[in-house]
Amino acid sequence: MNSEARKILLIEKVLKIKSDAILVEIETILNSHRNSAKKESSIYDFVGIILENEAIEMKKAIAETCD
């Protein structure tokens, strides 16, 4: 089944939902996906991933192996 047909089936199922709690859950899932899809990576997302001594070792290794 292609994605367009799956979307239509999902919409049909959502239209039959009577519980507000379930609708809130679906909205939460859709909103979190939309928010995460919009976020673009920044160089600042990587700050603090490696320790300073690890960065120094990496810099040394690069200097020693690259011309």
CORLIN-V666415 format. One line per field, one symbol per residue. phi: phi as a letter, one per 40 degrees, with the letter a starting at -180 (. if undefined). burial: # if it has 16 or more other ideal C-beta (glycine too) atoms within 10 Angstrom, else .. A space follows every 10 residues. Layout:
phi->???
burial->???
This chain:
phi->.ccccccccc cccccccbcc cccccccccc cccccccccc cbdccbcgcb cccccccccc ccccbbc
burial->.......... .......... .......... .......... .......... .......... .......
